Amino acid sequence: MNIRVYYEDTDAGGIVYHTKYINFCERARSDIFFNNGMMPGIGEKSGFVVRKINADFLGSAKLGDLLTVKNTLLQLKRSSAILLQEIYREKEKLFGMEIVLVYMENGRVSRIPEKFRTLFSTTEE
């Protein structure tokens, strides 16, 4: 997924706020579902929640940069998925994070439905 850095993403010096990298990754994760005609959950009482994030800030993006967010499935378990998400400016890696997503249904950890398991197992941008 490509993302342009806008003024709202930056501080007064034109450098991207650290939290925006996580926002950019969230958009890329959501697009995995949207690009396949799905929502990240089956209804309002089910879906994926973030359990853990391990983030590495390696460089700074600036106003006007065109960034690429890449998603790679590292592990798929019964009720969770671990993704590696990386942000690049051309070939320079600026950010990376491993994120653990847990599937919840009616407030409880649940088995990931087959349609999502299939979707995650084919995820790689």
Secondary structure as GFF3:
##gff-version 3
##sequence-region A 1 125
A	DSSP	beta_strand	2	4	.	.	.	ID=ss1
A	DSSP	three_ten_helix	7	9	.	.	.	ID=ss2
A	DSSP	alpha_helix	18	34	.	.	.	ID=ss3
A	DSSP	beta_strand	46	57	.	.	.	ID=ss4
A	DSSP	beta_strand	66	76	.	.	.	ID=ss5
A	DSSP	beta_strand	80	89	.	.	.	ID=ss6
A	DSSP	beta_strand	92	105	.	.	.	ID=ss7
A	DSSP	beta_strand	108	109	.	.	.	ID=ss8
A	DSSP	alpha_helix	114	121	.	.	.	ID=ss9
###
